[in-house]
């Protein structure tokens, strides 16, 4: 299946979208926070390109929030990506994207992550990214709202996007050594160029892989369709997260909830440093360390052998919410 | 070069040594701490073997200290080890070891790590391990004492052990993405079976590799020599660390020093989760997660873009102490 080439202004348009997303999300978050402001660092990459990193610290809602934009280019993609996209070998590449991680202060407000990115390399191009929610205290209606909003962003592009990308998200944000998902998921996709298969992850028999293999109709979307899809996803973030933050930010909490939040943040660190391809790739290829590790929480706790009390909300979180499930059901 | 087989009671003797080391170190640390006590969990590994994990929390000297013993066996070593020891492929393996990480409360007392281990697999056997010190505030005499004591443990076995293993330690405990060592080093070695080359790490041109290549005399030690060496190293830990802890534990400190300690602990997490082969190997092969991650600090902080004030002790740490150097000079 031949993939049609991107329009000649593709790089400029996507990078503008990524910049706009960073702007809109930062404005929305500053308004939501009500006190904190984003500080910006612009940086250049010696090998080509650069970015702007923005961080809000010690806000009212956000203990820390980081939103990065970057646009980089170079001689060749690293081996880890070439393995998935051998056609890109020997070609220069271009990549642009926006990423974000928020660590709220109140333990009843979930941590959340977003990343959308675009690559071109020789004959191939693709969109990737997603958004996922990591609550500390479980609220089914929050999970439902988050997933519903993302599904609403996916459906206009293709009815199978949400079901595949939701499963792929559960698969990707999984801590094997803890046997739990990072949170209640969301959507995740990579290497999307408008052609089947939709699932292009490493697993052969995962639910995402199986569901994707079972799809009957061929998929044939163009560059413009996927550009629109990336936009829809990016612009769905504030409506997906804002109402949850508003609803939970004033719930009173004490030292116990705070300590549980700090403990659970340890899992976020474990995922990002042990499994997250973007983080590991960035650290190993001389990315801007401070921007990459902006995803790590401002304060974290580990406790040997911790077990939540049976029947507690803390136990409910891991027993029910950190296992993949259909959040739209019921 | 053919390596002579180990004595028939090798496994029993090394595993007894590792148990004894755990006992002696725990007793020494509990005495040093003066308040905290180690709690033990015994565990079994479904695939063969088990261990005992001991942790001391909220002591007077130690905010957290973990000392593990384990003895495991199975069908075949994982690919990452077979790559270094292809002769072991297709053979069952046996491994035993003791490991320890201490996170003291007072920021003037350094964090410290120790690990000694022994492997047998088919025609090959080897000893590995080491100990390294991670200060938060720099004291040249502490680095000197630590290195001197380790050198004293190495020299009776072979005069080239310390110079090679000291360089290998600097190479191994290195955070590429921060361009700094984890601390002031110590010794590190692996795959030691009494034959040259002493350096058996992955680098071709590192200082450790070059120094090892430059050695003129063949090395020919037997199993008993290396067993004695492992003993000497293990028993050098308390004399290497105890006097430093005693000297620094009563230095008054405030919020600033505490915050710097929490910040620097972030680097410990970054090293262990991104680079440490033992940690990654353990997590990916269904090791006992709680025992493996006992090395992580009880409380940690990340701060985007932190820079120590010029001329401060915090700046001196990274500028001088986190670069490899000869601590015995001067």
HADDOCK unambig.tbl for C-alpha pairs under 7 A between the chains (distance, minus, plus):
assign (segid A and resid 177 and name CA) (segid B and resid 283 and name CA) 5.47 0.50 0.50
assign (segid A and resid 177 and name CA) (segid B and resid 284 and name CA) 6.85 0.50 0.50
assign (segid A and resid 177 and name CA) (segid B and resid 286 and name CA) 6.63 0.50 0.50
assign (segid A and resid 177 and name CA) (segid B and resid 289 and name CA) 6.34 0.50 0.50
assign (segid A and resid 273 and name CA) (segid B and resid 273 and name CA) 5.76 0.50 0.50
assign (segid A and resid 273 and name CA) (segid B and resid 274 and name CA) 5.66 0.50 0.50
assign (segid A and resid 274 and name CA) (segid B and resid 273 and name CA) 5.66 0.50 0.50
assign (segid A and resid 274 and name CA) (segid B and resid 274 and name CA) 6.09 0.50 0.50
assign (segid A and resid 283 and name CA) (segid B and resid 177 and name CA) 5.45 0.50 0.50
assign (segid A and resid 284 and name CA) (segid B and resid 177 and name CA) 6.85 0.50 0.50
assign (segid A and resid 286 and name CA) (segid B and resid 177 and name CA) 6.60 0.50 0.50
assign (segid A and resid 289 and name CA) (segid B and resid 177 and name CA) 6.35 0.50 0.50
assign (segid A and resid 290 and name CA) (segid B and resid 304 and name CA) 6.05 0.50 0.50
assign (segid A and resid 290 and name CA) (segid B and resid 305 and name CA) 6.15 0.50 0.50
assign (segid A and resid 294 and name CA) (segid B and resid 304 and name CA) 6.11 0.50 0.50
assign (segid A and resid 296 and name CA) (segid B and resid 302 and name CA) 6.72 0.50 0.50
assign (segid A and resid 297 and name CA) (segid B and resid 302 and name CA) 6.47 0.50 0.50
assign (segid A and resid 298 and name CA) (segid B and resid 301 and name CA) 5.28 0.50 0.50
assign (segid A and resid 298 and name CA) (segid B and resid 302 and name CA) 4.77 0.50 0.50
assign (segid A and resid 298 and name CA) (segid B and resid 303 and name CA) 6.10 0.50 0.50
assign (segid A and resid 299 and name CA) (segid B and resid 300 and name CA) 5.72 0.50 0.50
assign (segid A and resid 299 and name CA) (segid B and resid 301 and name CA) 4.44 0.50 0.50
assign (segid A and resid 299 and name CA) (segid B and resid 302 and name CA) 6.50 0.50 0.50
assign (segid A and resid 300 and name CA) (segid B and resid 299 and name CA) 5.72 0.50 0.50
assign (segid A and resid 300 and name CA) (segid B and resid 300 and name CA) 5.09 0.50 0.50
assign (segid A and resid 300 and name CA) (segid B and resid 301 and name CA) 6.21 0.50 0.50
assign (segid A and resid 301 and name CA) (segid B and resid 298 and name CA) 5.30 0.50 0.50
assign (segid A and resid 301 and name CA) (segid B and resid 299 and name CA) 4.45 0.50 0.50
assign (segid A and resid 301 and name CA) (segid B and resid 300 and name CA) 6.22 0.50 0.50
assign (segid A and resid 302 and name CA) (segid B and resid 296 and name CA) 6.72 0.50 0.50
assign (segid A and resid 302 and name CA) (segid B and resid 297 and name CA) 6.47 0.50 0.50
assign (segid A and resid 302 and name CA) (segid B and resid 298 and name CA) 4.76 0.50 0.50
assign (segid A and resid 302 and name CA) (segid B and resid 299 and name CA) 6.48 0.50 0.50
assign (segid A and resid 303 and name CA) (segid B and resid 298 and name CA) 6.10 0.50 0.50
assign (segid A and resid 304 and name CA) (segid B and resid 290 and name CA) 6.07 0.50 0.50
assign (segid A and resid 304 and name CA) (segid B and resid 294 and name CA) 6.16 0.50 0.50
assign (segid A and resid 305 and name CA) (segid B and resid 290 and name CA) 6.16 0.50 0.50
